[in-house]
Amino acid sequence: MDWARHSGRSIDRRTVLKGAAAMTAALGMAAAVEVGSAGTATAYGWTRTLQQGVSGSDVVELQIRVGGWAASGAQQTYVAWDGEFGPATAAAVQRFQSAYGLSADGVVGPQTQGVLDSLEKSDGSTAHFAWSEFTSHDGSGFGGGKVGSTQVKENVRRLMYKLEAVRKKAGNSSITINSGFRSTSYNASVGGASNSMHVYGDAADIVVSGHTTLQVYRIAETCGFSGLEAYTHSWQHVDSRVQYPSYGSGSWWWESGVV
């Protein structure tokens, strides 16, 4: 099933992030060109128009790509990767469409699919992020974690798409990845929690150019992240722990609460 996953609270104290929805179609197409220029794009291979009521692996891929558009304000919710195109997925699609200057009808046809494809590079990473930014700092690449390297890389890919949303909502400001995946040995050497989401490839410590950590925290509250470290640091930790219950971190953790 597809619904907004939440903690029972629906909080929308700020409307500033909604400004992106006012873009014109012309600006949206310009944005799509800018995204594509960040790296060679490759098409996913959409074979049909997607809308509410359909299901399948292509819906899962859609949910991964619009996961960072889970809410319009601070809300503990996310877009489930369940392959069922329901209201939560449709709402995320509409926010994505508005941000990129498309008709916000919640229907994923050729035009929306084209913008989605412009966010994908030929090596499977995303337009503004590279695999190398997320590898463990001890030189182990994506190996040595608590799951296999293939799964780590897939988790990183899903994280990248949420970070693309953070970047877009931050006015296309560049994002520096201070720490992405960590091997278990490297994680221990830097004092990380033994079950840190970093060792699964589902966490990043980021700095957004021109933005305070508090500003980044507030943006992240709209992007489907269930793990947010306190904004009192010089970086912002983000992860999607609730979407990976088998990893043992299935509870919401917004260390600074809702702000």
Residue pairs with C-beta under 8 A, 6 or more apart in sequence:
1 80
1 82
1 84
1 86
2 79
2 80
2 82
2 84
2 85
2 86
2 87
2 88
2 89
3 80
3 86
3 87
3 88
4 70
4 71
4 75
4 77
4 78
4 87
4 88
4 91
5 77
5 78
5 80
5 88
5 242
6 75
6 76
6 77
7 76
7 252
9 75
9 76
9 258
10 75
10 77
11 73
11 74
11 75
11 258
12 71
12 72
12 73
12 74
12 75
13 73
13 74
13 258
14 73
14 74
14 218
15 73
17 72
17 73
17 169
17 218
17 219
17 222
18 72
18 73
20 98
20 99
20 168
20 169
21 95
21 98
21 99
21 104
22 98
23 31
23 98
23 99
23 100
23 101
24 101
25 101
25 102
25 103
26 101
27 101
28 99
28 100
28 101
28 102
28 115
29 101
30 101
31 100
31 101
31 172
32 100
32 101
32 114
32 115
32 118
33 118
34 172
35 115
35 118
35 119
35 127
35 128
36 118
36 127
38 121
38 127
38 128
39 121
39 122
39 125
39 127
40 121
40 122
41 117
41 118
41 119
41 120
41 121
41 122
41 127
42 117
42 120
42 121
42 122
43 117
43 120
44 58
44 61
44 113
44 116
44 117
44 120
46 58
46 108
46 110
46 113
47 58
48 54
48 58
49 107
49 108
49 109
49 110
50 58
50 59
50 62
50 85
50 107
50 108
51 85
51 90
51 106
51 107
51 108
52 85
52 86
52 87
52 89
52 90
52 106
53 85
54 85
55 83
55 84
55 85
56 83
57 83
59 83
59 84
59 85
59 89
60 81
60 82
60 83
62 85
62 89
62 93
62 108
62 116
63 79
63 80
63 81
63 82
63 83
63 89
63 92
64 81
64 157
64 158
64 161
65 116
65 119
65 161
66 79
66 89
66 92
66 93
66 95
66 96
66 116
66 161
67 78
67 79
67 81
67 92
67 158
67 161
67 162
67 165
67 223
67 224
67 240
68 161
68 162
68 163
68 164
68 165
68 166
68 168
68 223
68 224
69 79
69 92
69 93
69 95
69 96
69 99
69 165
69 222
69 223
69 224
70 77
70 78
70 79
70 88
70 92
70 222
70 223
70 224
71 77
71 221
71 222
71 223
71 224
72 95
72 222
73 221
73 222
74 218
74 221
74 222
74 258
74 259
75 221
75 222
76 226
76 252
76 254
76 258
77 88
77 224
78 224
78 225
78 226
78 240
78 242
78 243
79 88
79 89
79 92
79 224
80 88
80 243
81 158
81 243
90 106
91 106
93 106
93 107
93 108
93 112
94 104
94 105
94 106
95 104
96 102
96 112
96 115
96 165
97 103
97 104
97 105
97 106
97 112
98 104
99 168
99 169
100 115
102 111
102 112
102 115
103 111
108 116
118 127
119 126
119 127
119 161
119 164
120 126
120 127
121 127
123 131
124 157
125 131
125 157
125 160
126 157
126 160
126 161
126 163
126 164
127 164
128 163
128 164
128 167
128 174
128 175
129 160
129 163
129 164
129 175
129 177
131 153
131 156
133 177
133 180
134 142
134 156
134 159
134 160
134 177
134 180
134 181
134 201
134 204
135 141
135 142
135 180
135 181
136 142
136 143
136 144
136 145
136 180
136 181
136 182
136 183
136 186
137 179
137 182
137 186
138 144
138 183
138 185
138 186
138 189
140 183
140 185
140 186
141 149
142 149
142 152
142 153
142 156
142 181
142 201
143 149
143 152
143 183
144 183
144 184
144 185
144 186
145 152
145 181
145 182
145 183
145 184
145 199
145 200
145 201
146 184
146 195
146 199
146 200
146 247
147 155
147 200
147 201
147 247
151 200
151 201
152 181
152 200
152 201
153 201
154 201
155 200
155 201
155 202
155 244
156 180
156 181
156 201
156 202
158 202
158 240
159 180
159 201
159 202
159 203
159 204
159 238
159 239
159 240
162 223
162 224
162 225
162 238
162 240
163 175
163 204
163 206
163 238
165 223
166 175
166 206
166 208
166 216
166 219
166 220
166 223
166 238
167 173
167 174
167 175
167 208
169 219
169 222
169 223
170 208
170 210
170 211
170 215
170 216
170 219
171 210
173 208
173 209
173 210
173 211
174 208
174 209
175 206
175 207
175 208
175 209
176 206
176 207
176 208
176 209
177 204
177 205
177 206
178 204
178 205
178 206
178 207
178 235
179 198
179 203
179 204
179 205
180 198
180 201
180 203
180 204
181 198
181 199
181 200
181 201
182 190
182 192
182 196
182 198
182 199
183 199
184 199
187 193
187 194
187 196
187 198
187 199
188 194
192 198
192 199
195 247
195 248
195 249
196 203
197 203
197 227
197 239
197 240
197 241
197 244
197 247
197 249
198 239
200 244
200 247
202 239
202 240
202 241
202 244
202 247
203 227
203 237
203 238
203 239
204 237
204 238
204 239
205 229
205 235
205 236
205 237
206 216
206 235
206 236
206 237
206 238
207 213
207 216
207 234
207 235
207 236
208 215
208 216
208 219
208 236
211 219
212 231
213 231
213 232
213 233
213 234
213 235
213 236
214 231
214 259
216 231
216 236
217 228
217 231
217 236
217 256
217 259
218 259
220 228
220 236
220 238
221 228
221 254
221 258
221 259
223 238
224 240
225 238
225 239
225 240
226 239
226 240
226 241
226 242
226 243
226 252
226 253
226 254
227 237
227 238
227 239
227 240
227 241
227 249
227 252
227 253
227 254
228 236
228 237
228 238
228 253
228 254
228 255
228 256
229 236
229 237
229 255
230 255
230 256
231 256
231 259
232 256
239 249
241 247
241 249
241 250
241 251
241 253
242 249
242 250
242 251
242 252
244 250
